[in-house]
Amino acid sequence: MDFKKFLDNHIRLLADGDAGALVENDYHDDAIMFLMLGEEGQLIAGKESLKEQFGMYLKNIYRGFVALEKVLISEDSICLQARINTTSGELRVWDALYMKDGKIFRHYSGMM
């Protein structure tokens, strides 16, 4: 799979603002997100929970992609650092995506 094309499409799906389409297209049925926010972080498991999380994120936080600062792609993973616009201004974020069957199987995410 061409992970660069996958990443470009993932950013486009975020811009579209449809959490359901994003999760159905990009996340494995057994996907888990490790969200490193707050004191303890959050573990979000399963497509329905991911749809809820992304729905809240797209509605209340995310306002657009600014720039991809660093990206490292291997045969089964994508690791990136980027800048995004949010309701609180521009933020730096990082994501590590472990892929399985062409979809995100494990998603580790946080802000800097």
Backbone as ProteinMPNN parsed JSONL, in Angstrom:
{"seq_chain_A": "MDFKKFLDNHIRLLADGDAGALVENDYHDDAIMFLMLGEEGQLIAGKESLKEQFGMYLKNIYRGFVALEKVLISEDSICLQARINTTSGELRVWDALYMKDGKIFRHYSGMM", "coords_chain_A": {"N_chain_A": [[0.836, -1.185, 0.0], [0.452, 2.265, -0.696], [1.479, 4.414, 1.515], [1.798, 7.17, 1.581], [-0.161, 8.148, -0.149], [-2.345, 7.199, 1.302], [-2.133, 8.769, 3.623], [-2.475, 11.376, 2.567], [-5.148, 11.117, 1.71], [-6.372, 10.65, 4.179], [-6.026, 13.118, 5.47], [-7.62, 14.648, 3.78], [-10.123, 13.498, 4.321], [-10.421, 14.271, 6.983], [-10.708, 17.026, 6.57], [-13.148, 17.018, 5.26], [-14.869, 16.584, 7.34], [-16.504, 14.469, 8.201], [-16.955, 12.197, 10.489], [-17.831, 9.527, 10.556], [-17.343, 8.563, 7.902], [-14.563, 8.902, 7.83], [-13.647, 7.085, 9.832], [-14.747, 4.629, 8.922], [-13.482, 4.362, 6.427], [-10.7, 4.49, 7.002], [-9.947, 3.094, 9.344], [-9.223, 0.023, 10.915], [-11.327, -2.796, 11.715], [-10.834, -3.657, 14.322], [-9.593, -1.514, 15.563], [-7.675, 0.578, 17.787], [-7.263, 3.549, 19.602], [-4.789, 5.401, 21.186], [-4.919, 8.025, 23.038], [-3.083, 10.624, 23.984], [-3.768, 12.74, 26.02], [-4.578, 14.998, 28.66], [-4.244, 14.081, 32.155], [-4.035, 11.267, 32.4], [-4.477, 10.216, 29.887], [-6.355, 8.633, 27.188], [-8.024, 5.664, 26.191], [-9.347, 4.486, 23.307], [-11.469, 2.308, 21.917], [-12.59, 0.39, 19.192], [-14.804, 0.875, 16.388], [-17.23, 2.36, 16.729], [-16.774, 3.868, 19.075], [-14.559, 5.303, 18.186], [-15.765, 6.811, 16.15], [-17.439, 8.45, 17.699], [-15.5, 9.874, 19.187], [-13.981, 11.152, 17.123], [-16.069, 12.598, 15.972], [-16.677, 14.459, 18.019], [-14.178, 15.735, 18.138], [-13.912, 16.823, 15.522], [-16.076, 18.557, 15.478], [-15.713, 20.272, 17.715], [-12.993, 20.972, 18.043], [-10.959, 20.624, 15.898], [-9.908, 22.574, 13.142], [-8.625, 22.602, 10.776], [-5.941, 21.519, 8.634], [-2.558, 22.49, 8.738], [0.296, 22.095, 8.195], [2.489, 19.447, 7.321], [5.109, 18.518, 9.206], [7.112, 16.618, 9.828], [7.607, 13.329, 8.651], [7.665, 9.838, 8.8], [7.83, 6.834, 7.209], [7.288, 3.39, 7.223], [7.278, -0.136, 6.342], [4.953, -0.919, 7.661], [3.972, 1.178, 9.16], [3.191, 4.625, 9.988], [4.586, 7.588, 11.024], [4.219, 10.792, 12.313], [4.639, 14.37, 12.53], [2.848, 17.325, 12.871], [1.271, 20.503, 12.089], [-1.75, 21.948, 13.107], [-4.836, 23.784, 12.75], [-6.884, 24.858, 15.386], [-9.738, 25.361, 17.553], [-8.564, 26.749, 19.554], [-6.406, 27.964, 18.446], [-3.306, 27.61, 16.578], [-1.751, 24.433, 16.752], [0.783, 21.996, 17.507], [0.892, 18.625, 16.623], [1.31, 15.081, 17.105], [1.402, 11.865, 15.622], [1.326, 8.351, 15.566], [0.902, 5.681, 13.533], [0.04, 2.415, 13.345], [-0.297, 0.08, 10.904], [-2.62, -2.266, 9.51], [-3.71, -4.589, 7.204], [-4.043, -2.507, 5.369], [-5.284, -0.488, 6.774], [-5.704, 1.685, 9.653], [-4.627, 0.24, 12.556], [-3.569, 0.503, 15.135], [-3.494, 3.543, 16.765], [-1.626, 6.085, 17.91], [-1.648, 9.128, 19.571], [-1.09, 12.637, 20.141], [-0.548, 15.98, 21.543], [1.805, 18.676, 21.255]], "CA_chain_A": [[0.0, 0.0, 0.0], [1.148, 3.541, -0.735], [1.075, 5.122, 2.729], [1.737, 8.609, 1.308], [-1.521, 8.382, -0.67], [-3.252, 6.978, 2.424], [-2.046, 9.94, 4.49], [-3.13, 12.484, 1.851], [-6.594, 10.889, 1.755], [-6.774, 10.807, 5.581], [-6.118, 14.564, 5.702], [-8.806, 15.098, 3.039], [-11.303, 13.06, 5.062], [-10.537, 15.178, 8.138], [-11.236, 18.299, 6.053], [-14.56, 16.806, 4.927], [-15.612, 16.71, 8.594], [-17.43, 13.353, 8.397], [-16.287, 11.223, 11.358], [-18.209, 8.18, 10.141], [-16.605, 8.214, 6.688], [-13.151, 8.81, 8.198], [-13.402, 5.84, 10.555], [-15.05, 3.479, 8.065], [-12.497, 4.266, 5.349], [-9.298, 4.445, 7.408], [-9.668, 2.337, 10.569], [-9.452, -1.415, 10.973], [-12.461, -3.144, 12.58], [-10.344, -3.832, 15.698], [-8.695, -0.389, 15.84], [-7.593, 1.198, 19.109], [-6.53, 4.813, 19.643], [-4.185, 5.786, 22.453], [-4.948, 9.476, 22.966], [-2.247, 11.101, 25.084], [-4.234, 14.046, 26.474], [-4.979, 14.961, 30.058], [-3.281, 13.474, 33.074], [-3.883, 9.827, 32.213], [-4.73, 9.812, 28.52], [-7.59, 7.898, 26.927], [-7.976, 4.505, 25.31], [-10.595, 4.474, 22.556], [-11.462, 1.023, 21.215], [-13.724, 0.055, 18.341], [-15.223, 1.89, 15.421], [-18.27, 3.256, 17.245], [-16.111, 4.807, 19.992], [-13.746, 6.194, 17.356], [-16.676, 7.753, 15.49], [-17.841, 9.436, 18.706], [-14.332, 10.706, 19.496], [-13.698, 12.013, 15.982], [-17.192, 13.522, 15.831], [-16.454, 15.534, 18.984], [-12.955, 16.424, 17.72], [-14.174, 17.614, 14.324], [-17.061, 19.592, 15.794], [-15.334, 21.195, 18.779], [-11.564, 21.282, 18.153], [-10.22, 20.682, 14.633], [-10.332, 23.594, 12.191], [-7.906, 22.489, 9.516], [-4.552, 21.094, 8.551], [-1.65, 23.564, 8.343], [1.501, 21.586, 7.531], [3.159, 18.231, 7.757], [6.481, 18.933, 9.505], [7.981, 15.448, 9.722], [6.896, 12.073, 8.435], [8.511, 8.663, 8.632], [6.972, 5.746, 6.769], [7.933, 2.085, 7.079], [6.399, -1.095, 5.66], [3.691, -1.128, 8.375], [3.687, 2.284, 10.08], [3.368, 6.03, 9.628], [4.803, 8.428, 12.201], [4.258, 12.15, 11.8], [4.476, 15.57, 13.342], [2.168, 18.285, 12.003], [0.61, 21.648, 12.699], [-3.164, 22.044, 12.748], [-5.613, 24.869, 13.338], [-7.916, 24.404, 16.312], [-10.525, 26.451, 18.128], [-7.665, 27.467, 20.469], [-5.258, 28.445, 17.682], [-2.471, 26.601, 15.921], [-1.084, 23.488, 17.646], [1.571, 20.904, 16.954], [0.4, 17.304, 17.004], [2.078, 13.935, 16.621], [0.619, 10.642, 15.466], [1.991, 7.139, 15.111], [-0.146, 4.804, 13.018], [0.449, 1.058, 12.995], [-1.256, -0.323, 9.893], [-2.899, -3.686, 9.294], [-4.654, -4.759, 6.096], [-4.253, -1.229, 4.696], [-6.046, 0.439, 7.612], [-5.087, 1.978, 10.942], [-4.919, -0.774, 13.563], [-3.242, 1.17, 16.391], [-3.262, 4.969, 16.529], [-1.096, 6.783, 19.084], [-1.791, 10.52, 19.194], [-0.957, 13.622, 21.2], [-0.188, 17.348, 21.189], [3.064, 19.162, 21.841]], "C_chain_A": [[0.88, 1.246, 0.0], [0.672, 4.388, 0.446], [1.045, 6.629, 2.544], [0.352, 8.966, 0.769], [-2.55, 8.207, 0.438], [-3.298, 8.228, 3.309], [-2.713, 11.155, 3.844], [-4.646, 12.338, 1.901], [-7.131, 11.063, 3.175], [-6.952, 12.294, 5.914], [-7.333, 15.138, 4.976], [-10.09, 14.715, 3.769], [-11.505, 13.892, 6.326], [-11.16, 16.502, 7.698], [-12.717, 18.186, 5.711], [-15.445, 16.865, 6.165], [-16.601, 15.598, 8.884], [-16.726, 12.248, 9.18], [-16.592, 9.792, 10.934], [-17.437, 7.719, 8.923], [-15.116, 8.038, 6.989], [-12.852, 7.463, 8.843], [-13.655, 4.627, 9.66], [-13.992, 3.286, 6.989], [-11.098, 3.921, 5.858], [-8.973, 3.54, 8.583], [-10.087, 0.878, 10.457], [-10.628, -1.696, 11.919], [-12.06, -3.26, 14.054], [-9.413, -2.697, 16.13], [-8.811, 0.098, 17.282], [-6.779, 2.479, 18.968], [-6.055, 5.057, 21.067], [-4.034, 7.301, 22.385], [-4.246, 10.046, 24.197], [-2.585, 12.545, 25.446], [-4.703, 13.926, 27.915], [-3.928, 14.252, 30.897], [-3.02, 12.001, 32.797], [-4.041, 9.364, 30.773], [-6.036, 9.036, 28.406], [-7.308, 6.739, 25.988], [-9.34, 4.417, 24.634], [-10.573, 3.245, 21.663], [-12.747, 0.831, 20.414], [-14.196, 1.214, 17.493], [-16.271, 2.845, 15.97], [-17.677, 4.292, 18.191], [-15.232, 5.784, 19.227], [-14.611, 7.228, 16.644], [-17.134, 8.833, 16.467], [-16.7, 10.406, 18.991], [-14.033, 11.671, 18.348], [-14.835, 13.004, 15.733], [-17.032, 14.717, 16.752], [-15.261, 16.381, 18.554], [-13.228, 17.344, 16.526], [-15.144, 18.758, 14.589], [-16.487, 20.671, 16.71], [-13.871, 21.641, 18.802], [-10.922, 21.568, 16.796], [-10.796, 21.74, 13.694], [-9.507, 23.587, 10.913], [-6.451, 22.122, 9.674], [-3.707, 22.268, 8.085], [-0.461, 23.001, 7.569], [1.961, 20.279, 8.153], [4.624, 18.597, 7.963], [7.476, 17.795, 9.355], [7.099, 14.24, 9.454], [7.931, 10.972, 8.208], [7.584, 7.495, 8.325], [7.808, 4.48, 6.656], [6.95, 1.142, 6.39], [5.066, -1.299, 6.367], [3.288, 0.03, 9.28], [3.907, 3.647, 9.439], [3.534, 6.787, 10.937], [4.95, 9.856, 11.693], [4.163, 13.196, 12.898], [3.886, 16.607, 12.409], [1.691, 19.484, 12.811], [-0.82, 21.684, 12.182], [-3.748, 23.32, 13.344], [-6.691, 24.258, 14.218], [-8.717, 25.618, 16.781], [-9.696, 27.276, 19.104], [-6.446, 28.045, 19.754], [-4.479, 27.294, 17.081], [-1.756, 25.745, 16.964], [-0.234, 22.513, 16.852], [0.999, 19.597, 17.485], [1.371, 16.246, 16.498], [1.141, 12.733, 16.56], [1.54, 9.525, 15.015], [0.892, 6.149, 14.761], [0.47, 3.462, 12.648], [-0.653, 0.5, 12.108], [-1.401, -1.848, 9.823], [-3.958, -3.78, 8.206], [-5.0, -3.432, 5.422], [-5.031, -0.201, 5.484], [-5.319, 0.646, 8.938], [-5.568, 0.956, 11.964], [-4.664, -0.227, 14.972], [-2.853, 2.604, 16.072], [-2.859, 5.605, 17.855], [-1.064, 8.258, 18.724], [-1.634, 11.45, 20.386], [-0.608, 14.989, 20.644], [1.101, 17.738, 21.869], [2.876, 20.57, 22.36]], "O_chain_A": [[1.936, 1.266, 0.632], [-0.393, 5.002, 0.392], [0.335, 7.316, 3.278], [-0.239, 9.965, 1.179], [-3.516, 8.966, 0.517], [-4.374, 8.684, 3.695], [-3.443, 11.884, 4.514], [-5.356, 13.322, 2.111], [-8.237, 11.573, 3.353], [-7.924, 12.675, 6.567], [-8.005, 16.024, 5.505], [-11.033, 15.503, 3.832], [-12.642, 14.184, 6.699], [-12.037, 17.035, 8.377], [-13.461, 19.155, 5.857], [-16.636, 17.16, 6.063], [-17.468, 15.767, 9.742], [-15.986, 11.452, 8.603], [-15.706, 8.937, 10.952], [-16.925, 6.6, 8.904], [-14.48, 7.126, 6.462], [-11.911, 6.776, 8.446], [-12.852, 3.694, 9.648], [-13.641, 2.149, 6.671], [-10.384, 3.144, 5.223], [-7.798, 3.24, 8.799], [-11.169, 0.557, 9.965], [-10.89, -0.908, 12.827], [-12.873, -2.985, 14.938], [-8.54, -2.901, 16.973], [-9.872, 0.042, 17.904], [-5.742, 2.5, 18.305], [-6.819, 4.936, 22.024], [-3.114, 7.802, 21.74], [-4.759, 9.957, 25.313], [-1.793, 13.457, 25.209], [-5.171, 12.869, 28.336], [-2.863, 13.876, 30.405], [-1.89, 11.538, 32.947], [-3.757, 8.204, 30.475], [-6.731, 8.812, 29.397], [-6.458, 6.831, 25.102], [-10.364, 4.289, 25.304], [-9.75, 3.15, 20.753], [-13.847, 1.081, 20.907], [-14.01, 2.381, 17.839], [-16.203, 4.043, 15.694], [-18.035, 5.468, 18.123], [-15.163, 6.962, 19.575], [-14.23, 8.395, 16.547], [-17.209, 10.006, 16.101], [-16.906, 11.619, 19.031], [-13.852, 12.868, 18.573], [-14.583, 14.137, 15.324], [-17.225, 15.859, 16.332], [-15.324, 17.61, 18.601], [-12.821, 18.505, 16.526], [-15.032, 19.819, 13.975], [-16.745, 21.857, 16.505], [-13.534, 22.592, 19.508], [-10.393, 22.659, 16.583], [-12.006, 21.8, 13.475], [-9.667, 24.462, 10.063], [-5.822, 22.379, 10.701], [-4.083, 22.969, 7.146], [-0.231, 23.381, 6.421], [1.83, 20.057, 9.357], [5.312, 18.951, 7.006], [8.565, 17.988, 8.815], [5.984, 14.142, 9.967], [8.931, 11.164, 7.517], [6.664, 7.203, 9.09], [8.892, 4.487, 6.073], [5.905, 1.578, 5.909], [4.126, -1.803, 5.752], [2.366, -0.108, 10.083], [4.683, 3.806, 8.497], [2.722, 6.646, 11.851], [5.71, 10.112, 10.759], [3.688, 12.95, 14.007], [4.355, 16.766, 11.282], [1.706, 19.478, 14.042], [-1.077, 21.483, 10.995], [-3.223, 23.865, 14.314], [-7.328, 23.271, 13.85], [-8.4, 26.757, 16.439], [-10.085, 28.392, 19.448], [-5.542, 28.565, 20.409], [-4.934, 26.15, 17.075], [-1.22, 26.266, 17.942], [-0.497, 22.243, 15.681], [0.666, 19.488, 18.665], [2.153, 16.49, 15.579], [0.209, 12.614, 17.355], [2.425, 9.731, 14.184], [0.052, 5.819, 15.598], [1.311, 3.377, 11.753], [-1.814, 0.453, 12.514], [-0.451, -2.6, 10.042], [-4.992, -3.117, 8.286], [-6.125, -3.25, 4.955], [-5.405, 0.843, 4.948], [-4.429, -0.126, 9.297], [-6.767, 0.825, 12.208], [-5.451, -0.467, 15.888], [-1.998, 2.855, 15.223], [-3.647, 5.656, 18.8], [-0.515, 8.621, 17.684], [-1.998, 11.099, 21.509], [-0.398, 15.152, 19.442], [1.452, 17.207, 22.922], [3.816, 21.162, 22.892]]}, "name": "protein", "num_of_chains": 1, "seq": "MDFKKFLDNHIRLLADGDAGALVENDYHDDAIMFLMLGEEGQLIAGKESLKEQFGMYLKNIYRGFVALEKVLISEDSICLQARINTTSGELRVWDALYMKDGKIFRHYSGMM"}
